[in-house]
Amino acid sequence: MSERTSDLSVEMRTFSSLPIAKPFLIRFWTLLVIYEVVILFLLRMLLGLVMPAMLALLLASAVGVLGGLLMYRNSPMLNVPLAVNINHPFMSDAELGHASVMVRFSDGTWGDIGAGRVRMTPDEMIGGSMLIRDNDEYTVIGHFSEKETSHTSLKRYVILINQAIALRDAVNGDEDTFEEARHREHIDYGLLERSWLEVDENLEIEPDGIFSKLRRE
């Protein structure tokens, strides 16, 4: 595992800023607008008779901002602890150079995920979940989350991280293949019936197509 850092370099992009996260952002902003309109309407109806319209508007705005922050914090797919550089296929299907994948740990620091797939295991010392290498030694990578390994969001995160690793390795010419990774995901997670991305019909992660393109080239 490489040295940890509190900030990402300029070439790294968090998952929420990637093109494949656009459906989740659209969903978030749509729900936020609906929430704001409903709050404003209710406050205007309830307080309009005893409160000036401007004050009601300010109160609605304050409630809306607080609600928006809570909605964002509780949107798992907008808070994926994953970042890739501009050469990674999550950014583009063009092979531009060496691809990198970084993960955010429970202490807020970022580190390069290194070689090989990962999985979770309970941290018996301090609780929560640890990331370990999916190898014979189960090498410890770091404390991943305060949540338990059974948490649905964490399972989604690990699947995404392993997809990012598989795509990175394909671009960088490493041996692991996407088909092998998907087979192991089926063993570990049962693929979560492909409901793990919440809005499956809108998401445009197409690693199979990317790998086919890489193989043809």
C-alpha positions in Angstrom: 0.0 0.0 0.0 1.3 3.4 -0.9 1.7 6.4 1.4 -1.6 8.0 2.4 -2.5 11.6 1.5 -5.3 13.9 2.8 -5.8 15.4 -0.7 -6.0 14.1 -4.2 -3.6 15.2 -6.9 -5.0 17.3 -9.7 -5.1 14.3 -12.1 -7.4 12.3 -9.9 -11.2 12.5 -10.1 -13.7 11.3 -7.4 -16.4 8.9 -8.5 -19.1 11.6 -8.1 -17.4 13.7 -10.7 -17.1 11.0 -13.3 -19.4 10.7 -16.4 -20.8 7.4 -15.1 -22.1 9.1 -12.0 -24.2 11.5 -13.9 -27.5 9.6 -13.5 -27.0 9.7 -9.7 -26.4 13.5 -9.8 -29.5 14.0 -12.0 -31.6 12.0 -9.6 -30.2 13.9 -6.6 -30.9 17.4 -8.1 -34.4 16.3 -9.3 -35.3 15.2 -5.8 -33.7 18.3 -4.3 -35.8 20.6 -6.5 -39.0 18.7 -5.6 -38.1 18.9 -1.9 -37.4 22.6 -2.1 -40.7 23.3 -3.9 -42.7 21.3 -1.4 -41.0 22.9 1.6 -41.6 26.4 0.2 -45.2 25.7 -0.6 -46.0 24.2 2.9 -44.3 27.0 4.7 -46.0 29.6 2.6 -49.4 27.9 3.3 -48.8 27.4 7.0 -47.0 30.7 7.8 -48.2 33.0 5.2 -51.0 34.4 7.3 -48.8 35.2 10.3 -45.4 35.7 8.6 -44.2 38.0 5.8 -43.6 36.3 2.5 -39.9 37.2 2.5 -39.3 35.7 5.9 -41.1 32.6 4.9 -38.9 32.4 1.8 -35.8 32.7 3.9 -36.9 30.1 6.3 -37.8 27.8 3.5 -34.3 28.3 2.0 -32.6 27.5 5.3 -34.7 24.3 5.7 -34.0 23.5 2.1 -30.2 23.8 2.4 -30.2 21.7 5.5 -32.4 19.1 3.9 -30.2 19.1 0.8 -27.1 18.5 2.8 -28.7 15.6 4.6 -30.0 14.1 1.3 -26.5 14.4 -0.2 -24.9 12.7 2.9 -27.4 9.9 2.6 -26.9 9.3 -1.1 -24.5 6.3 -1.2 -23.6 6.7 -4.9 -22.6 10.3 -4.5 -20.2 9.4 -1.7 -18.3 6.4 -3.2 -14.8 6.4 -1.6 -13.1 5.9 -5.0 -11.0 8.1 -7.3 -9.4 7.4 -10.7 -7.0 9.4 -12.8 -7.7 10.8 -16.2 -6.3 7.7 -18.0 -8.7 5.3 -16.4 -11.6 3.9 -18.5 -14.1 5.3 -16.1 -13.1 8.7 -17.5 -12.8 7.7 -21.1 -12.5 4.5 -23.3 -9.4 6.0 -25.0 -6.2 4.4 -23.8 -4.1 7.5 -22.9 -1.5 6.2 -20.4 -1.0 4.6 -17.1 -4.3 4.3 -15.1 -4.5 4.7 -11.3 -7.1 3.9 -8.7 -7.3 5.4 -5.2 -9.6 4.7 -2.2 -10.6 6.8 0.7 -10.3 5.2 4.1 -12.3 5.8 7.2 -9.9 8.4 8.5 -10.5 10.5 5.4 -7.1 9.8 3.8 -6.6 8.5 0.3 -4.2 5.8 -0.9 -3.4 4.0 -4.1 -5.2 0.7 -3.9 -2.3 -1.3 -5.3 -2.2 -4.6 -7.2 -4.9 -7.2 -6.9 -8.6 -7.3 -6.0 -9.9 -6.4 -2.6 -12.6 -7.6 -0.2 -13.9 -6.6 3.2 -13.6 -8.2 6.6 -14.8 -7.1 10.1 -12.2 -5.2 12.2 -12.2 -7.1 15.5 -10.2 -4.5 17.2 -12.0 -1.2 16.7 -15.2 -2.3 14.8 -16.4 -1.5 11.4 -14.8 -2.9 8.2 -11.3 -3.3 6.8 -10.2 -3.7 3.3 -8.0 -6.7 2.7 -6.3 -8.0 -0.4 -8.1 -10.9 -2.0 -5.1 -13.2 -2.0 -3.9 -16.2 0.0 -2.5 -14.1 2.8 -5.5 -11.7 3.0 -3.1 -8.8 3.3 -4.6 -5.9 5.3 -4.9 -2.7 3.3 -6.6 -0.4 5.8 -9.7 0.5 7.9 -12.4 1.2 5.4 -15.5 2.2 7.2 -17.2 2.5 10.6 -20.1 0.5 9.1 -20.3 -3.3 9.3 -19.4 -5.5 6.3 -23.0 -6.4 5.8 -24.0 -2.8 4.9 -25.4 -2.7 1.4 -23.5 0.5 0.5 -20.2 -1.0 1.4 -20.8 -4.0 -0.8 -21.6 -1.7 -3.7 -18.4 0.2 -3.1 -16.2 -2.9 -3.1 -17.8 -4.1 -6.3 -17.1 -0.7 -7.9 -13.5 -0.6 -6.6 -12.9 -4.1 -8.0 -14.4 -3.1 -11.4 -12.1 0.0 -11.3 -9.1 -2.3 -10.5 -10.0 -4.7 -13.3 -10.3 -1.9 -15.9 -7.1 -0.3 -14.7 -5.2 -3.6 -15.0 -6.5 -4.0 -18.6 -5.3 -0.6 -19.6 -1.9 -1.1 -17.9 -1.4 -4.5 -19.4 -1.6 -6.6 -16.2 -2.8 -10.2 -16.2 -6.1 -10.1 -14.4 -9.1 -10.2 -16.7 -12.5 -8.8 -16.3 -14.2 -12.1 -16.8 -12.2 -13.6 -13.9 -13.1 -10.6 -11.7 -16.8 -11.0 -12.5 -16.7 -14.7 -11.7 -15.2 -13.9 -8.3 -17.7 -11.2 -7.7 -20.5 -13.8 -8.3 -18.9 -16.0 -5.7 -18.4 -13.2 -3.1 -21.6 -11.2 -3.6 -24.0 -13.0 -5.8 -23.9 -9.8 -8.0 -26.5 -8.4 -5.6 -29.0 -9.1 -8.4 -27.6 -6.1 -10.2 -29.7 -3.8 -7.9 -26.5 -2.5 -6.3 -26.4 0.7 -8.3 -29.9 1.8 -7.4 -30.8 3.2 -10.9 -29.5 0.3 -13.0 -31.5 1.2 -16.1 -29.8 4.6 -16.2 -26.2 3.7 -15.3 -23.8 3.5 -18.2 -20.9 1.5 -16.8 -20.1 -0.9 -19.6 -16.9 -2.7 -18.7 -17.6 -5.6 -21.0 -17.5 -3.3 -24.0 -14.4 -1.5 -22.8 -12.6 -4.8 -22.3 -13.7 -6.0 -25.8 -12.3 -2.8 -27.3 -9.0 -3.2 -25.4 -8.6 -6.8 -26.5 -9.3 -5.8 -30.2 -6.6 -3.1 -29.9 
